[in-house]
Amino acid sequence: SDHMEVLYDLDYEAARHAEQLNLEMFRAGTAGTHPRFIRMIVELVEERLRDAAWAEPCHQLCCPAPLHMPPPRPPAPPAP
């Protein structure tokens, strides 16, 4: 589905501007919630879940220099 900003920009603003310029406007369809698009997203997520290399939050192919979190600090001593 389209975001409300896209719907407003295209269905209202762009249509109004086209009308002012005496242009015919056609709205192209989007993938939105089409079953094939949703199936593709599911397949991509499942593929990543199966690949253990992607378990790292910053995969080696993701960033030029992967960042890792430093170890957590020990808890502070209780207040007196």
BELGIPE-V196280 format. One record per pair of residues at least 24 apart in sequence whose C-alpha atoms are under 6 Angstrom apart, sorted by the first residue. I is the first residue (numbers start at 1). J is the second residue. If there is no record, write none. Layout:
# BELGIPE-V196280
<<I/J> <I/J>>
This chain:
# BELGIPE-V196280
<<1/32> <1/33>>
